[in-house]
């Protein structure tokens, strides 16, 4: 291939890859090969070849049912974006203070499509062991931080999530009406709770973190053992930490 031909083909390949990745959005986080080909307007064979390359690079993951999802490699690149890096940097001191005060797992999550994405966590040897490593997407309806994010999400996203509530444990809420009531309570009370809905034996409580415009930027949560029935006692400490993070974000953006 000549250099001239390479120049012509290069952007074309890049455009096709971007078309494949752009098939995913907030309401289309799991897509089949046919779905992606249709949404990207690419031939099925081309889509299949590009997905194979993207899967090898971990830009997409393929589930057991054959559906494709955005992969962790893209999330890792996304954390280098100023907004994600800024949030983690300004949140960490307050998260560390919260951990010292509670000795429980502290998690920070943002909305990513129809999932809650952990961007940071702090845990100790005495904390309940949970699978909440940064970069792992978790269902919005089954986690404390997820319920906070879902309760303040756009109506279209909320409807998309409520239309496909799936059980993670026997305690996961999958009834649409009950989940609507749960989200209304989150908005009314200013915090969300989860009792064994994501992991057996584990409970969580979370509060929103607001940006300078008053929109929910992220959710801050504590994860503990289900034996603790006094989760609400953590709310004041969570709110202080969340308010500190909100102020730090405002100051950071102001210069």
N, C-alpha and C positions, 0 to 999 in steps of 0.2 A: 504494500500500500504506500502511495506517495504521501509526502508531508501535507500536500494540499488536501488529499482525500481524508487524511487523519483529522485535519482541522474541521472538515465538513461533518465527519462521523462523530467526532467527540461531543459537540453540543447536542446532537441528535440522541445519542445514548444517554447523556445526562438528562435530557428532557424527558425521555421515556422512564428513567428511574424515578424522577421527580413526579411524573404522572402516576406511577404505581403507588408511591408513598402518599401522594395527595388523595388517593382513594379513601384513606382513613380520615375520619373526623370524629367529633364528639359523639355523634349518634351512630357511627359505623366503625366500631373498634375491633370487630371480628368479622372478617370477610373471606369468602371462598375464592378459589381461583377464578371462577366465572364472574363473581361479583366484581373482583378487581379488574378483570379484562373489560367488563362492561363500563365500569365507572372511569377507567383510565382511557377508554376508547382505543385500546391496543389489541392486536390479534392475540388469540388465546396462547399460541405457541410462544410468542414474544413475551407475554406476561409470565408464562411458566418459567422461561429461561431466566428472566430478570429476578423473579422471586427466589429461584434456586441460588442465584448469586447473592442476593440480599440475605437469605437465610444462612448461607455459609459465613457471611460477615457479621451475623447476629443483628442485622438491622431489622429483620422480621423474625418472628417465631411461628412455628406451625404446631397447633394443638393436636391432640389425639383425634379429634373429630374432623381434622383436615383444614380447619379455619386458620387464617393467618392473623397475627397481631403484630403491632409495632414492637420491636425488640429492645432489649436493655442497652445495646450499644448506642442506639440513638438517644436514649435517656442520658447515658453517660456524657455524650456530646452536649446534650441540652443543659446539663448542669454547669457547663462552661459559659452559658449565656449570662449576661450581666444580671438579669432579674433573679435567676436562681442562685447565683453566687452571692448576690447581695443579701438575699433572704437568709441563707445559711450563715453568712458571716455575722449579720446583726442579731440573729436569733440565738446563736450558740451560748453567749454569756448568760442570758436569761434562762435558757434550758439547763445549763449547769447549776445555776442557783436553785432552780426548781427541783433538780435531782437531789441536791444536797439536803433540801428541806423535806423531801418526801421519801427518798431512797427507793423510788419506783421508776420503772421504765418511762422515759420521756420521749415522745415522738412528735415530729413535725411533718405535716403532709400538705400537699397541694392537689388541686383538681387536675386530672389528666384524662381527658376524654370522659368515659363513664367509670373511671376508677379513681381511687385515692392513691396518690403516689408518695411514698415516704421519701423525703429528701434529707432527713437527718434523724438520728436517735441517740439517746444516751442510756446506757444500762449498766448495772453493777452485778457483782457476784451474787448478792442477796436478792436481786430482782427476779421476778417470775420469768422463766425462759420463754420467749416468744419469737416467732419468725416474722420480724419486721425490719429487715435490713434495708438500707437506703436503695432505691431503685426498684423495689418490688411493688407492683400495682396490686391493690386489694379492692374488693367490692365496696362500693359506697354504703350500701344498705346494711352491712354486717359489722362495721367498725365504728368506734366512737368518732374518730376524726372524719370518717367518711360520711356519717350522718350530718355532721356540722356542715360539711361542704355541700352535700346534697340539699340540705334545708335552705341554703342560700343560693342555689344554682338557678340558672335560667329555666323557665317553665318547660321549654322543649326538651332540655336535658333531663329534667325531673321526670317528665312523661316517658322518655325513652328508658330510663332506669326502672321506673315502676312497672313497665310493661314486660320486663324480663327478670323479675326477682327470683333468684335461685337459692336453694338451701346450701349452706356451707356446713352447718351442724344442725342437730335436731332443734336447736333454739333460734335459728335464723328466722327473722320475720319475712314471710313471702306473700302475705296477704296485702293487697294493694291498699285497701281502706285502712287497715291497721298501720301500715307504714306512713300513710298520709297523716294520720293522727300523731304518729311518732315525730314526724318532721315539724308539724305545727307546734308540738310541745318543745322541740329544740329551739325554734324561733322565739317562743314565748318565754322560756326559762333561761335561754342564753347558754345552754350546755347540752351535750348529748351523752347518753350512756349506752353501753353494750354489755350484755351479760351472756357469756359463752356463745355468742352468735357467730364469732369467727373462729375461736379456739376453745375447746372444752377446758373448763377449769380457770378460764381467764375472763376478767372484766376490764372495762375501759371507760374513761370519762374524758371529754374533750370540750374545748371552747374555741370560738372563732378568733382569728387575728385579722384586724381591719387595716386597709391601706389608707393613705391620707385622704382619699375621696369617700371613705366610709364603706367601701366594698370589702367583702371577705376575700382576703389575700391567701390565707392558709388556715390550717387548724392545728392547735396544740393539744396534745393528749397525754394522759397517764395510763399505763397498762399495769394491772395488778392481779392478784389472785382473787378468784370468785368468792373466797371466804370473807373478803372485806365487804361488808354490807354498808359501810359508811362512806361510799364514794363521794357523796355530795360535799363532804368536809374538805375535799381537795379543791373545790370550785374557787374559793377566794384566792388561793395561791396560784391557780391556773390563770385566773383573770389578771392578777398582778403581772405575771410573766408575759401574758399575751399583750397587755397594755404597754409594757416595756418594749416588747418587740415592735409594736406598732409605732411607738415614738421613735425608736431607733431607725426604722425604715424611713419615717418622715425626715429625720435629721440627715440621714445618709443621702436622700434624694435632694435635699435642699442645698447640699454642698458641703 
